[in-house]
Amino acid sequence: MGRKSLVAAVFAAMAGCALLLPLPAVAQSAEQLRANAQACELPNGYMRAIDNSMRDAVERINAERRRLYEQQAREEGVSVEAVGQVYARQLRTQPNYRPC
C-alpha cells in the first residue's frame, strides 16, 4: 500500500470512529430535517435547505459542521474539504439519509 493510500485509509478510519461519538444537539435536528424532507445532504459534508423556512437551521448546522471539520483537519493535517467529504460518505449510512 502506498503512503497516500495508507494515510487516506488511516484518516478514513479515524474519521469514521469520530462519527460514532455522540453528535451535538444541532446534528439531531439535521436528522429531523432530512426525515421531514426539509433539507438534504451535499457530497461535501454540508446540508442544503429544501424548505426555505429551514434555511437558518441549516446554516447553524453547517456552521457547527465546519467547526468540527476544521478541528479534525488541524488534528490530521489534511484539508477541511477532505474531512467534509469523508463525513459525507459516512452520512450515507445514516437513517433518513437524503442526498441533494
N, C-alpha and C positions, 0 to 999 in steps of 0.2 A: 504494500500500500504506500503510495507516495505521500510526501509530507503534507501537501494540500488536502489530500483525501483524509488523512489521519486527523488533521486539525478540524476539518469540516465534520467528521464523524464524532469527535470528542465534543465539539461545540453543540452539535445537534443533540447529543445525549444529555449534555448539561442543561441545555435549554428545555428539553423535554422534562427533565426532572424538576426544573424550576416551575414548570406549568402544573405540576402535581400539587404544589403548595396551595394553600387557600388563597384565592384571589380577593382583592379588595372588594368592598361592597359595591362599588361602581361597576365592577365586572359582572356582578349578579344581575344588575339591571340590563347589561348587554345581552344576556341570555333572554331576558324577558322581551327586549326589543326585537330580537331575532324571532322568538316564538310567536310574537304578535305581528310579524311581517312589517315592522316599523323601521327596521334597519337591516343592513346586510354587511357581509364581511368582504373586504377587498383583499387581493393577493399580497398586499404589502403589510398586512397585520393591523390595519385600521378599519374602522367602520364607516359606512355611508348611510345617512338617513334616507329612508324611503318616504316616510311620513314627515313632511316639513315641520310639523309641530314638535317633532322629536329632535330637531337639529341641535338644540342646546345640550340635551342629554348626550347625544353622540359626540359633540365637541368635548364635553367633560371626560367621557370615556377615552377618547383619543388622546387627550392631554395626559391622562393617567398612564395609558399605554406608552406614550412617548417617553415619559419619565422612567418607566420600568425598562424600556428598550435602551435608553441612554445609559442607565446604570449597568445593565447587563453587558452592553457594548464596551464600556470602560473596563469592566472586570475581565472580559475575554479578549480585549484588544482587537475587536472587529468593528465593522460599521454598524450604525443604528439600523440601516436598511437591511443588513443581513439578519439581525436579530428579529426585525419585524417579519421577514419572510419565513423564518423558522417558526415563529409564533403562529403565523397564518396557516402553515401546514399542520400544526398541532390542533388548531381550531377546527379543522375539517373533521376531526373525530368526535367533536362535542355534540351533545344533543341539540337539536334545533339549529344546527349549522345552516346558514343561509348565505350562499355566495352572491355577489352582485352580478 
